Amino acid sequence: MSYCAVTDVQALLVAMDIDLSTSPNITADEVTNEIIPMYDRYIDDRLGRYYQTPITGTNALLTMNRIEKYLGAAEVAQRVYVGQAPSDSPAGATWRTEAETWITQLIQGDVILWDAQPTGETPEPEYSLISDNLSGPTRQTPPAFSMGMKF
């Protein structure tokens, strides 16, 4: 199950004037058949310990779509810029960093996908910010817990 489509990736690439229909370095078929499945497996591998994969749930899928399209667009940008100076596009590097940050927030329990099916190892959400679109701030920890005290 793919979390995004080639049109999602292309929508981000428009900002960089990369058009998959005219790009000599990469095609829409490569994005659909190679890049998106690669990141499906990557996301499922990273989050599979905490959520049943493929991840489902309406709001959770919006988050997964955002993560995967950013990773996919970063991969396309990197392939388009191969052999150029710099060899990676600034926008592509930013997209990859943002997607990895969101995945880390999910792994650490800073953001919880409330409508996804958890596994037995889902991080404790007691003091986690409830968000399914990753647009809010990260974990809000009470002062006693930030000093290492647990009750």
N, C-alpha and C positions, 0 to 999 in steps of 0.2 A: 504494500500500500504506500503510495507516494503522498507526502505531505504538501507538495506543491506541484505546479505544472510549469511547462516551459514558458507560458505566458506570464506567470508570476515573476520568473527570473528576468524575462525580457523587459518587464515594466521597470525594474530597477536599472537595467542596463541602458535604458533610454537616456538617463542623466549623463551617461558617459559617451553618448553617441555611438554605442555598439549595437549594431543590428545583426541579429543572427542570420537573417536571410541574405546578407551581403558580406558577412565576415569571411575572409579567407582562412582564418585560423581555427574556426569552430563553427559547427552547424547546429541547428535546432535539434536534429536527430541525435547528435552526440549529447546534448543537454538532456534530452528525454531518455535515451537508452543507456547512458554511461554516468553522467554527473548526478542526476537526481537519484537513481538507485544507489549510487555510492554513498550519498549523504543520508538516504533512508536507513541504510545499514549502520552508518556512523552514529546517527541520532539514537536509533534503537539500541545499539551497543552501549552508548554512554548512559542512557536513561533506563535501560531494561532492568536494572537492579532495583529501581524504585517504582517503576510503572510497568504494567503489562503492555507489551508491544505487539503489534503496532498500537500506538497511543490513540485512544478514541475519546469522544466527548466533544461536543460542539465548541466550547471555549478552548479546550486543550488543543484542538485541531487548528484553531486560529493562531495559537502560539507556535505550534509545530510548523505551520505554513510560513510564518515570519522567519523562524530560525532557518528552515531549509532554503527559502528563497534567497536569504542573505548569504548563506554558505555557497549556494549554487552560483549566484552572481559574482561572488568573490573568486570562485574557481574559473569562471569564464573570463573575468577581467585578467586574472593571472595568466591564462593561456593566450589571451590576445596580446598581452604586453611582453611575452617571452622574447628574449633577444633584444629588447629595447632598454634604454636607460631612462628611468629606473625600471627594473625588471618586474616590478609589481606596481599596480596602480594604487594611488593613495585611497581612492574610494573603495577598491577591492579589499585593501588591508583593513580599512575601517569596518566594512561589512563583516569580514571574518572575525575581527575582534569583538564586535557587538554580539554576533551569534554565539561565540564561545563564552562570552560573559553571561548571556542568558542561559546557556546550558549549565554553566557552573552554578548559577543561582538556583536552578532546578535541582541539581545534584546536592547542593548544600542545604536545601530546604528553605532558602531565603524566599523563594516563590514556590507556591504549591499549585499544582493543576488539580483543582477540586473535582472536576468532572471526569478525570482520567481514572482508570482502574489501578489502584495502588497494589504493590506487592507487600510482602511482610517487612521489607526493609525501607519503607518510605520514611524519610526524615520526619521527626516529630514536629508537627505544625503549630504547636501551642503559641509560640511568639512570632510566627511567620506572618508576613503581610499577605493577605489574600489578594491575588491578582492572577488573571489569566491572559493578560496582554503585555506583561512585562514593562508597562509604562510607568509604574510607580517606583518609589524608593525601595531600597532593599530592607532587610530584616530590621525590625525595631525591637531591640533587646532592653528589658527593664534594667535599671541600674544595678540591682543586686546580682543579676545574672552576669552582667558585664565584669563584675569583680570576681567571678568564679564561684559564687555562692549558689547552691541549689537547695531547694526546700522539698 
